[in-house]
Amino acid sequence: MVDLILEWLEAGKNFEDIMDAYPNLSHKDISAAIGYARKSIEEKGSASIYKI
């Protein structure tokens, strides 16, 4: 579900869009998914950001 949330955010959707599509998710759930992704990147020691 974390990857799905990140895909929606990457596509320009906001928290409300995601919660409308997935009513079982709360603002807190989405924030937690973002936090999980951030921590995962930090644990790997680096992250690459590049222009497509």
C-alpha positions in Angstrom: 0.0 0.0 0.0 2.9 2.3 0.6 3.9 2.1 -3.0 0.4 2.9 -4.1 0.2 6.0 -1.9 3.5 7.2 -3.3 2.4 6.6 -6.9 -0.8 8.7 -6.2 1.2 11.5 -4.7 3.8 11.4 -7.5 0.8 11.7 -9.9 -0.2 15.0 -8.2 -3.0 13.6 -6.1 -3.5 15.0 -2.6 -4.4 13.3 0.7 -8.1 14.0 0.1 -8.0 12.3 -3.3 -6.4 9.2 -1.8 -8.8 9.1 1.1 -11.8 9.5 -1.3 -10.5 6.5 -3.4 -9.6 4.5 -0.3 -12.1 5.5 2.5 -10.4 3.1 5.0 -7.2 5.3 4.9 -6.9 8.3 7.2 -4.6 11.3 6.9 -2.5 9.6 9.6 -2.2 6.4 7.5 -0.9 8.4 4.5 1.6 10.3 6.6 2.8 7.1 8.1 3.3 5.6 4.6 5.4 8.7 3.6 7.4 8.4 6.9 8.0 4.7 6.2 9.3 5.5 2.7 11.6 8.2 4.1 13.0 5.9 6.8 13.6 3.2 4.2 15.6 5.6 2.1 17.6 6.8 5.1 18.5 3.2 6.0 19.9 2.6 2.6 22.2 5.5 3.1 21.5 7.4 -0.1 18.8 8.4 -2.5 19.1 9.5 -6.0 16.9 12.2 -7.4 17.1 12.7 -11.1 15.2 14.4 -13.8 13.3 12.2 -16.2 
